Amino acid sequence: MNNGPSSGLTNGEGLLTMIDLKLIPAMPQSQISVSEQLQQLRAVGNKLGLCDAVDALQAAFGDSLDKLDALPYGCYCDLEEGQEPDGCVIDEGEPHKCIYASKIERKEQCQYWNIIAKG
C-alpha cells in the first residue's frame, strides 16, 4: 500500500490526519470483551503512531486490561431520577419485555448496557 504524500493517507510528513480517518470504512460493533477491544485499540493506536494516547490508556488501566471485564454493568434504559441501573431482561430469558433487547442477541450489543458509574 502506498502511504506517500499523494496517497491521501498522510499529511505529506508521513502523519495520519483526522480527515484521513474518513477513508477507513466503518465496521460493525465488535462482540468481543471490553478488555479484548482495548487490547486491539492499543495495537491499532501504536500502529497509527498514537503512542501517547496508548500510554495514557495504559497508565489509566494498568498492565492488565482484564480488570475491565470485572467492572459492574447495568441497564440504563428508561431510568427515572434516583433509580440505579439494573440487570438485563436477556439474562432473565425475557428479551421480549424490552424493545431494545428483542432486537439483539447479547446485552453487550445494547446502547443502554453500560458501566455503572460510581456516584
C-alpha positions in Angstrom: 0.0 0.0 0.0 1.4 3.4 -0.9 1.2 5.8 2.0 3.2 8.6 0.3 2.1 12.2 0.1 -0.3 11.6 -2.8 -2.0 8.6 -1.3 -4.5 10.6 0.8 -3.4 8.7 3.9 -0.7 11.2 5.1 -0.3 14.9 5.5 2.9 14.9 3.5 5.1 14.3 6.5 4.0 10.7 6.9 1.5 11.5 9.7 -2.1 10.3 9.6 -4.5 13.1 10.0 -8.1 13.2 11.4 -9.5 14.0 7.9 -7.8 10.9 6.6 -9.7 8.7 9.1 -12.8 9.2 6.9 -11.0 6.9 4.4 -11.3 4.0 6.9 -14.6 2.2 6.5 -16.9 1.9 9.5 -17.1 -1.6 10.9 -20.0 -3.3 12.8 -19.8 -3.2 16.6 -17.5 -5.8 17.9 -18.8 -8.6 20.1 -15.6 -9.4 21.9 -15.0 -8.4 25.5 -14.0 -4.9 26.6 -10.5 -6.0 27.5 -10.1 -7.6 24.1 -11.3 -4.5 22.4 -8.9 -2.3 24.4 -6.0 -4.7 23.5 -6.9 -4.2 19.8 -7.3 -0.5 20.3 -3.8 -0.4 21.9 -2.3 -2.3 18.9 -4.1 0.0 16.4 -3.1 3.1 18.3 0.5 2.1 18.3 0.4 1.3 14.6 -1.1 4.7 13.8 1.5 6.4 15.9 -0.8 7.5 18.7 1.7 6.3 21.3 1.0 9.0 23.9 -2.7 8.1 23.8 -1.9 4.4 24.2 0.4 5.2 27.1 -2.4 7.2 28.7 -4.7 4.3 28.5 -2.0 2.0 29.9 -1.5 4.4 32.8 -5.2 4.7 33.5 -5.9 0.9 33.4 -2.5 -0.6 34.4 -0.7 -3.5 32.9 -3.8 -5.8 33.0 -6.7 -4.5 31.0 -8.6 -7.7 32.0 -9.9 -6.0 35.1 -12.3 -4.0 32.9 -14.4 -7.2 32.4 -15.0 -7.1 36.2 -16.5 -3.6 36.2 -20.2 -3.6 37.1 -22.5 -3.0 34.2 -26.2 -2.2 34.2 -29.1 -1.3 32.0 -29.7 2.5 31.8 -32.9 2.2 29.7 -35.9 4.1 31.0 -34.2 5.1 34.3 -36.1 7.7 36.3 -34.4 10.2 38.6 -32.9 8.4 41.6 -33.0 4.9 40.1 -30.0 2.7 39.7 -29.2 0.7 36.6 -30.3 -2.9 36.9 -29.9 -6.2 35.1 -30.9 -7.1 31.6 -34.1 -9.0 30.5 -31.8 -11.1 28.2 -30.3 -12.6 31.3 -33.7 -13.4 32.6 -34.7 -15.1 29.4 -37.3 -12.5 28.6 -35.9 -10.2 25.8 -39.5 -9.7 24.5 -40.1 -7.4 27.5 -37.8 -4.7 26.1 -38.0 -3.1 22.7 -34.2 -2.9 22.5 -33.4 -6.4 23.8 -35.9 -8.0 21.5 -33.8 -6.9 18.5 -30.4 -8.1 19.7 -28.8 -11.4 20.8 -26.4 -10.1 23.5 -26.8 -7.3 26.1 -23.4 -6.0 25.1 -24.9 -5.0 21.8 -27.3 -2.6 23.5 -26.6 1.1 23.7 -28.1 1.2 27.2 -25.8 -1.6 28.7 -23.0 0.5 30.2 -20.6 0.6 33.1 -22.2 1.7 36.3 -20.6 5.0 37.3 -19.6 5.4 40.9 -21.5 8.3 42.3 
